[in-house]
Amino acid sequence: MEPDGDLNPNTDDLPLRANTNHILVRHYVLDLTVHFDRKVISGSAILFLEPCSGVGTNAGTGEGAGTVGAGGSQDGSVCRFPGVDEVEDGTKELGQTAAENENIQSSHLWETTSDSDFTLVLDCCDLDVSKVEALDITSVSAMSSLEPEVVSEWLGGRSENSQAAFVQSLISMPSSRWRQKHQLFLLCSRAPGAQYGNSLHFHRDRWSLQVRKKGVASPQEFPRTVRICYETRPTGGSVRWTKDQDNRVCVYTAGSPINNRALFPCQEPPVAMSTWQATVRAPSECVVLMSGEEKTVPTEDGDTRFLNWSYYVTMPMPASTFTLAVGHWRQVTAEIPPALEDRTKKSMVDDGISCSHGDYPCRFTERSARSQRVIPHRVFGPVCLLQKAQMVLKLLPGCLAAAHTVLGVHPFPRLDVLIVPAGFSSLGMASPHIIFLSQSALYAGSPGSEGNGLSLCGSRICHEIAHSWFGLVIGARDWTEEWISEGFATYLEDIVWAQAQHLSVQGTAEQSDLKALLRWRRLSDELKNSEEVLQILRPNMENTGQVSESGSSTVKHALNPDKAFMQVHYLKGYFLLRFLGSQVGEQPFIDFFRLFVKKYHGQLILSQVTSEQLVMLLELLLEEEELSVETMQALQRTYNLRDQDAEVRHRWCELVVKHAHTQAYRDVEHFLVHDQAMGVYLYGELMVQEEPEQQALACRCLSLVQEEMDQSARRVVEEMVL
């Protein structure tokens, strides 16, 4: 990986340093305090780790490792944070420029570790880390609820092996015991730091936090519970400190290209899916909204100026989906109480498709969730916008019910919508259990005159709700495949919004066509006025989804500021799906979406075509009576068929023979010479066409290979050809 100093934030790609092929964070416990006076969030992140199977020694060295920085102390039992001019041991740093000090931190013992020690690499930037320590969880007294053999090992000694067994058993607890599991995670997170040579040494450069334990050479030996004490910076890229429309201070995670690495040290590659629980301490007059499965009731912590807000998730999700907003928000209350939901409508039928994800409490298996057309929902915003935000509260039930009709079970049990400050750079952003909505989506006219102004707000709400299925519960394994999220949400936005409006078939078609025309004009204009490299739907092309040996990778164009204003992944993805829908029919296409969601929810996907899919495509095309030269050329160009496996190339050769595609006869000849094990029946197809050039091709190939052919195969082919 390139040194940090060589990265140009205006043009280069974003590094994801976490070594997820070696070790994974399975659960985070965050304990955070919001300081509006200093514009920082301080506290700790406790990581519960699981080494990946099949990893040998020295696995953590290499791409993730950074240069050695100046020293500082990590001794002491509390999390303390250095001043601007001090390093961790409180001494003045010498021989280092201010710019270097911004991006380099190290514990003073970092230099005593070596490249032979395993390195835990986390994605991290714009954070001041004061201490990293392993936890001594032998003090946790609630292990009696675990399996007897684990308790026996625990009581037999206080070794690191017994602690590892305890954490592994905790991580592996079945979903039916998730409440007990989270309580144990919380108890473990409060354990004291390990003593007697168990200190951890760390180094932080621009994009990562690297942690070692001296003498530990493999991830299997690395501590399973790690506490990181840190503080965010006021200018952190993914934490936005600002004022709301009432001129009151607030903070929220901005969903920037660097995602959550400026909020807490984490593993940002999407494959590192984890659960989390968080307690956020904020001024008592504030509301804390967060990705969490139940709305929370704040509690006092002894200081009447502050309240504690606690949230959790039980569905493993990428760390980038964690969302936080703290401000002087107020809940929008309905002027007219909403009608009770009719649960007798549209109960989903069990079609026998079972979940294929890991073990977690899943709504797709809950009978009650199948008929829950409208999940519990709330709307928050600044006081000055509460009246206008009434329209959001009025639209939500219809939009949620329409999404259920189109896509089925809501993946998440509740939804908050927050009207974010004016400086938010998008019309909306979806996260688990919470949507950020721009004030621009609200109708600008006087109250009561919104009739014709609902379209923007309604369609935007439907777009963000659609992300619950495409983008959140099903995500892209490679962040460069944004179209899997945005293209699908843009396409479904129209269908869900039309359903919410109860439009006729003709009205739906007219609205869809008009939106398609507007999007085509927008896309055409964008393609004329942007760099070609930013117009590619899948910028990593054949390298999509590829990572290094450690699991590190890059997000292409993520640091290019122009990329944030491009809509290629929205619009090209939308038009691709619109075309496919026009070919098979909208309703069959939507039926396919529902089945796709049931099969792949809780998983990460890529849009790369597999060889099995190509075989099926080519076999279906073999049933067509005619294929034009242009179609054959497009197939080869799009799927690079000459470089596929023999199963795919065999079907391609069959297509070439059937449609006498002379431009690819060389592919047939190559197959018959080099893939003799699969080419026998291709001779027969060449001869049955009774086309002289094809028959000559068969004879020529037989003459080239007949001396080396298996006798029985040669006899069969000779009977066909001669």
N, C-alpha and C positions, 0 to 999 in steps of 0.2 A: 504494500500500500504506500502511496505517496506520503512523504513527510508533510506535516501540517503546514509548514511554511511555504510549500509549493502550491497550495490550493488557492485559487482565485475565486472568492465567493460570488463574483459576478458571472462566471462562466463554468466553473468546474462542478463535478458531481459531489453529492453528499456522501461521506463515508459512514457506513454502519459497521462499527468496530467489534461489536459484541461477538465473542467466540461461542456461538450457539451450538456448534457441532460438538463442543467439548462438555459444556455444562449449561443447564437451563435454570432460570428462576421460575419456580412453580407457583409462588405466592408472595405478594408484597403486603407488609403491614406498614402503613404510613402514619406518622404522628407529627402533625404540622401545626404551626402557629402563624397567623397572618399579622404582619406588622405594617399597618398603613402609614405610620409615621416615617418609617425608613424605606418603605416600598420593597420589603423582602418577605419571604416565607422561610421560616427556620424550623428545624426539627430533625427527624430521623426517618430513614427507610430501612426496614428489616427485610432481608431477602432469605427465602427458604429455597435451597438449591438442591438440584438433583443432577449428578453426573450422567452424561450420555453413555450408553453401553458401547463397548468395543473401542474405547479410547485408551491409548497406551500412555506411557510416561512422556514428559516434556511436551504434552499436547498444547499447552497454553502459550508457548513462546512463538515468536514469529511476527506475523503481521500486526497483532494487537500491541506489541511492546513499543514503548516510547523511549525517549532519551531520559537520562537521569537529571533530576532537577535539584534545586537547593533544599536544604533540610528544614525540618520542623519537628516538634514533639507530638506524639500521639498518646502520651501517657495521661492518666487521670480518669476519673469515672463519670464525668459529665461532658456533654457536648458544648464546647465553647468555640467562639468564632473570632479569628484574628482581625485586627484593625487593618486599615488600608495600607499602612506602612510597616506591618509586621507579618512575619510568617508564624507557623504554628507554635514555635517555642517562645514567642514573644520577643525575639531578638531582631534587630534591624538586618535586613537582607542586603548583602554586598555583592557587587560585581554583576548585577542583573538589571536590565532596563525595565521601565514601567510596563512596556508592551509585553516583554517576556513574562513578567510577574503576573500579568493578566491571564496567561494561558498555561502556566506551569505551576503545579503544587506537588510537593512530595513530603511524605513522612521522613524524618531524619534517618531512619534505618533502611530506607529503600535501597541505598547503595550496598547494603550487606547481603541483599538477595542476589541471585544469579539467574542467568538465562536458563539454567537447568531446573529452576523452580517453576511450578505451574503458575500461570497468570490467569486470573479471572478478569476478563475485559468487559466493561460495561460502557454503554453509550452515555456520554455526559458532556455538557458544555455550560458555560455561564453559571457554574456552581462553585462555591467555596467550601471545600471539604475539610473538616477539622479532625475527624477521627474515623477509622474503620476498625471494627473489632469483631472477633468471633464471640458468640454468646455461650454462656455456661447454662444450658437448659436442664441440668440435673436438679435445679431448684424447683422445677415444675412438679407439682404434687398431684396432678390430675391424670397421670398415666394409667391409673387403674382401669380406665374405660377402654384401654387398648387391648390387643390380643395378648393372651397369657404368655406366649413365648417371648413377646417383646418385653413385657413387664419383668419376666424372669431374667432376661439379659440385662435389663436396666438395673435391677436390684443387685445383680452380680458384680457390678463395678461401675465406676464413674468415668470410664474411658471414652475416648473420642469415638470408638467403634460403637459403643452402646448409644451415644448421642446420635450418631448417623442412623442407626437402626430405628431409633425413636422418630426422627424426622421423616425417614422413608415410610414408616408405618403411618405417620400423620398425613403425609402427602397422598398415600394410597387408600385412605379411608373411603368407604363407599359414599356415594352421593346422598344416600338416605340419612347419613349422619352429619350432614354439612354444618348444622348449627353447632354441634359439639366440636367439629373440626375447626371452625372459625374461633370458638372460644379457646381451644388449645393453641392455635396460632397466636392469639392475643396474649395468652399467658406466657408463651415462649418469648414473645417479642419484648416482654418486660424483664426478662432474665438479665442478670448482671453480665458484664463482659468477662470472658474467660481469662484466667490468670496463668502464671507459671509457664512462660514461653509460648503462649498462644497468641501473642500480639500479631496483628496483620500490618503489613507495610503497603503503602499505596503511592501511586504517582498519577497525577492528572495533567493531561495535555489538552489541546484545544478541543478534541472531539471525544475523548474517552477517559475513563477512570480505570486504572489497572491495579489489581490487588494481588499480593503474594503472601504466603506464609513460608518463612525460611525453612528449607529442607523438605518441603512438600513438592513432590515431583509429578503428581498426577491429579486429575480432578476427583478421583475416588478418595484420595486422602485429604482433600481440601475441606475445611469446615462447612457444615451444611446450613448453618444459620449465621448471617453476617449483618451487623448493624452499621449503617453509614450515617454519621452526623454531618450535617451540611446546612448551608444557607444559600438561597437563590440570590441573584444579583438584580438590582433595579432595572437594568437594561437587558435582562435575559430574553432571548429570542422567542420563546414560546410561552412566556408569562407576561400578559399585558396589563400594566398599571395605568389607569386612566380615570376619567370622571364620567358619570352617567349624564343623562339629559337633564337631571335635576341639579347638576354640578356637585354631586356627591361622589366621594372616592369609591373605586371598585377595582377588582382585579379578576381576570379570567384567563384561561388557557386559550391561546389564539389559534391553535391548529396550524401553526406555521410549518414550513418544510422540515424543520428540525424536531417537530412534534414535542414529546414530553421530556427530552433529555435535559432541558433547562428547568424542569420542575422537580425531577428526582432522577438519580442514576438508575438506569434500566437497560433492558435488552430491547432494542427497537426493531430488529428484523421481525416481520410479521409472524414467522414460524415460532417465535418465542411467546406462545400464548400462555397466559397465567391468570390466576384469580387475584383479587386484592380486597383489602378492607382498609379504611382510612378514618382517622379522627382528625378533624380540623378545628382548631381553636380560633375563634374570631370575635371581634367586638360584639357585645350583646345586642346592639341595634341592627346588626347585619343579618342577612340570610345567606346560608351556604348551600349551593346547589352542586350536585356531583353525580357522576355515573354511579348509580346504585339501585338495587332491586326493590327497596322499600323506602317510602318517604320517612324521614327521620324527625324525631322530636328532640330539640336541643336540650342539653343538660348543663347544670352549673358545675363548675370545678373549684369552687371556693373563692373565686374572684368574680364579684358581681359585674365587673366590666366586660367579662368574656363568657362565651358559651361554647360548649363542645358539640359538634355535629359529627355523627358517625354514619358511614355508608359502607356497603359491601357488594360484591358480585360473586356469584357461584358458577357462572359460565366462563370458562377460560377465554380470554380475549387478548389481542396484541396490546402492548403497553401504550401504543399511540392512541388508543380509543379512550383512555382515562381523561375525564374532563372535569374541570373545577371552575366555579364562578362564585365570587364573594362580593356582596354589595348591599346597598340599602334598597333592595328590591321589595316590592309589595305584590301580594297575590291578587290577581284579577278575580273579582267575584261576579257571578252572573246577575244581571239585572232582573232576568226572569229565570227561575230555577229550571234546569233542563229536564225534559221528560225522561222517565225511567226507560232504560234500555230494554228492548224486546229481545229476550234471549231465545225465543222460539224460532227465530229465522236462521236459515243458512247454517245449520249445524253440519260440520264437516263429517264426511263418511270416512271410516278407516279403510284405506286402500291396501293395507298390508305392507307398506314400505316402512322398514324399521330404521332406527337411527344407526349411523355408522361412525359417530364421533366417540370421543372418550366419555368416561362416566361423569356426568354432572346432572343436576336437576334440570330437566329439559321440558319446556312448555309444549313441545310438539307431541309429547307422550301423555300430556294431561288431558283427560276428557273434558274438564271444565273449561280449559283454554280454547277448545275447538269451537265453542259457541260464543266465546267472549268477543263480540264484534267491536265493542268500544272498551278499551282498557282505561283504567283510572288515569286522569290527566289534570294538569294544572298549568296556569299561565302566570308568569311573573314579569314585572317590568318596573321602571321608575314611575313615581307618582304621576308625573305630568303626562304619561302615555297610557295610563290605565283605562281611560275612556275609549281611546282608539283601539286598545288591545282587546276590547270586548269582541271585536269581529273575529279575532283568533279563537277566542273561547267558543264563539258560536259555530265557527267552521270545523273545529276539531272533531266533534262526534261524527259528523257526516263523512269527513275525510278518513277517519279511522275505520268506520264501518265499511266504506268503499274499498279500502285497502284489504280488509279481511275478506270481502267478497271476491276480490281479484286474486289475492295471493295466499289466503288461508290464515292459519294461526299466527297471531302476533308473537314475534320472538321474545319480546320483553314485556314484563308484567305491568309497567306503568310508564308515563311520559310526562316530563316537564318541558315547557316551552319558555324560553327567556328572551325578552326583547333586549338585545345587547346595545351597548353604547354606539353612538353615531359613527365612530371611527372604525367599526368592524368592516372588513374589506370584502365581505361576501353577502349575498342575500340570505344565506342560511348555512348552517353546518350541523350535521347529525352526528350524535354520539349515542352510546347505549343509554337509554332512559332519559335523554335530554336533547333538545334541539335549540340551537341559537338562531334567532330570527332577527333580521335587520329591520329597523324602523322604516326602511324604504318599502318594505312589503305591506305596510299598513296604509289604509286609504287616507289621502291627504285632505279630503273634503270635510264638511261639517258633519257632526254626528247625525245618524239617521238617513244620510244621503249616500250610503255606500253601495247601493244596488249595483251599479255598473263598475264598481271599483274592487269587487271581490276576486276577480280573475287572477291577478298577480299574487295576492295573498294565498288564495286557495290552491293554485297550482304549485306555489313554492312549498306550502305545507305538505302537499301530496308528494312532492319530490323528496323532501327530507324524511317523510314517513317511509317512503319506498326504500330508503337506505337501510332501514332496519333489517330488510331481507337481503338486499344487494349492497354490500359495503361493510356491513357489521356482522350479521350472523353468518353470511358467506362473504369472505374477503379474498383479496388478491394475495397470492404468495409472493409476488414481486410488485413493489410499489410503482414501478413504471407502467404497470397494467391498470392505470386508473380507470380506463374505460369500462372495466368489469363492474366498477361501482357507479361511475357517473353516467356512462352510456345507458346502462340499464335503468337507473333512476330517472333519467330524462325521458326515456321511452315510456316507462310505467307512469310517470307523472301525468301524461295526457289521459291515459286509460282510467286511472284512479280518479282524477278530477272530473272526467266526464261521468263516471259512475256516481260520484258524490253530488253532481248537479242533476242527476236523473234525466240526462239528455236522451232524446230518441236516437235511433240508429243513424238517421240522416244528420241530426244535429251533431252527433259524435264525429261522424265522418267529416263534416264541414269544419268543425273546430280543429280536428287533427290535421286536415289539409292546410288550413291557414297557418297553423303553428309550424308545419313542415316548411312552408314557403318562407316564413320569417327566419327560420333557422338556416335554411339554405342560403339566403342572402347574407346572413351573419357569417356563416362558414366561408362562403366565397370571398367575402371581404377580408376575412382573417388570413386566408391562404395567399391573398395578393399582397398583404402587408406585414408578413412575418418571415423569419428565417425558416428555410426548408427543414432544418434539423429539428425544429420545434413543432413541425406539422405531422410528425410520424406517430401513429397511434400506438405502436409498440416499439419504443426507441431502442430497446436492447436486442430486438430482432431474435436471431437464433440463440443469443446468450441469455434470453429471458429466464429468470429463475436460477441462474448459475451463481454459486458462491465459492469462496475459497475453501481450503481444507479446514480452516477454523470455523467457517460459517459467516465470515465477514463479507460485505459486498458494498455496492454503492447505489445510490438512487440517481439515475441519470437526469441531468438538467435541473435537479432540485434546487441548486443554489443560483440558478440563472433567474434574475428578477423578472425577466420577460415571461417566463413560464407560468407565473402565477396569474397572468392576465390572458392566457390562452384558453380556448374552449374546445380544442381539437378532440380531447378525450370525451367531452360531453357530446359534441355534435357528430363526429364521425362514428362514434359508438352508437348513437341514436339512429343514424341513417342506416347503418348496417342492420340493426335489429328491425327497423321499419321495413327494410327490403325483405328480410327473412319472413316477417309476419305477412307481407303481401303475397309471398309465394305459397305459404301453407294455410293462410287464413288466420285472422286475429284470434278467434276463440281457441282453435287447436294450439296456437302459439302460447296463449295464456295458460292453457291446460298443461302444456309442457313446462312452463315456468313453475307452476305449483308442484309438479312432480320433482323438478330439479331442486327446489327449495327443500322439499321433504327428504330428499336423498343426500344433499350436500350441506345442510345447515350445520353449523359448528365447525366448518372446515375451511381451508384455504385452497384456492384453485388458480390455475393458469389457463390462458386461452390458447396455448399451444396445442396443435392437433397431434394426437397420438397415432401410432402406426395402425392400431386397431380401428380408429375412426376413419383413417384414410382408406383402409381396406373396405370398410362398409360403404364409404362414399363411392369408391370406384366400382364396387359390385352393383350398387344401385344404378350407376351410370351405364354399366354394361347392359342393363335392361332397356335402355333408350334405343330407339330405332336409328336415330340420326344425331350426330354431334358435329358441329361445324369445326372447321380448321381453327377459327378464332377461339372456340371453347377449349379445344385440345391444347392450344398454345397457352391459354390462360391457366389451365390445370398444371402444366409443367412449370410455368413461371411462378405461380402462387405457392405450390407445394414442393418445388424443387425435387421432383419425383425420381430423378436419376440418382439422388443421394439417399433415398429411403431404403428400408430393409427389403429382403427378397420377396416377402409376401406382398408388399406394396408394389414393387417393380413388376411382379408377375401379373397383377391386375392391370397395371399400366400397359404392359405389352399386349395383353388381351384387347384392351381398348384400341391400341394402335393398329392391331391386326384387323379388328372388326370394322373400324372406320377408315381403313387404308390411309392412315396418317403417315405419308411417306417421309415427312421431315423427321420422324422418330424411328425409322426402320433400323437405324444404327443401335438404338436402345434394345431392340429385339435381338439383333445379332449378338450384342454384348451379353445379354441374358442367356441365350442358348449356349454360348461358349463358356461362360464363367459360372453359371448356375445350373449345371447339368442335372443336379438332383431334383430340380423343380421344373425343368423345361420340356419334359417329354411330351406332354399333351399340347404344348404350344406349337409343336411341329404339326399336329393334326389340324389345329385351327388355321395355320398358314396354308395347308393344302386344301381344306374344305372350301375356302373362299374362291378357289378356282381363278385366282388372279395371278397372271404370269410372274409378275415381279415378286410377289410373296412366295410363290412356289420355288422360284430361283433362289430366294433368300434361304429357304429351308434346305435346299440341296447344298448350297454353299456352306452353311453352318455344319451340316452333317459331315461333309468332306473334311472340315477342319478338325473335328473332334472324334470321328468314328474309331480311330485307332486306340484312343484312351478310354472309350466308353465301356461301361459294364455290359457284358455280353447280352443279358436279357433286355436291358434298356435299348441297346443297339438294334436288337432283332425287332422290337416293337416299333422303333422309329423308322427302320428301313421298310417295314411293311406299310407305313403311312406314306413315306416319301417316294420310294422307288417303285 
